[in-house]
Each structure stands twice: as C-alpha cells, then as structure tokens.
Amino acid sequence: MTLFCKQCNDRRLPEYHPEEKATLWLCTKCKNFTDVNDLIIREQTDEERETIKRKEKEFAESTNFPSAKLSRRKGVN
C-alpha cells in the first residue's frame, strides 16, 4: 500500500468505516477511497464531506489550547 495516489500522486489518509468493516484510504485531491490493494472503491460523497467539516468545526470550538507560552518549572531535574 503506497501513501500516494496513483492518479494524481497526492497524499492518502486512512479512514476506518465500520459499515464496511475495513480501513479505506482517501486521496486528499481526487477524493477517491481505495483499499489495501490500490483498487478504487468509491468516491467521497458530499454528505461525508459535510460531516467531516462539521466535526472539524466542533473540535476547533471545543478544544481550548493555551495561547500563552508554557514556561519550564524551576527546581525540577
């Protein structure tokens, strides 16, 4: 399994799909899902794209990263 798409030579990311009980690899440019054998299974649907965008937005709103620079504790080896 290569990490790069054969069609566009762009990066692939793994996604687990419980309904298919398999990990499919999504090309970030073509939006095609491939399996471990580099066979194109299907394209990413608009509904899936919206779900991912919604989850990303919820994650960004729910996380609270400190904006101040972390300082080292003094007196600890």
Secondary structure by P-SEA (a helix, b strand, c coil): cccccccccbbbbbbbbccccbbbbbcccccccccccccccccccaaaaaaaaaaaaaaaaaccccccbbbbbcccc
